[in-house]
Amino acid sequence: MRQSEVVHEVDTRVDFGPVKVNNKVLVVPVKTFVNTLLVPHGDSGAATYTTRCAVFTSEYTGYQLAGTN
């Protein structure tokens, strides 16, 4: 995202799933999706504007119990 873009809307989804950590099966976040509706040059104050969407994803791996290496 650019400094001049204004975020109009943000939708976040977090997918959870079972993951084996040591001898335990834990339900933890495995993937996140963030969908944004942006207004390019939204800080200009123009009466009319266009929008664009941007999607960001994150995947989580390598879980371990606290205090273990």
ABEGO torsion letter per residue (X at the ends): XBAABBBABBBBBBBBBBBBBEABBBBBBABBBBBBBBBBGAAAGBABBBBBBBBBBBBBBGBBBBGBX
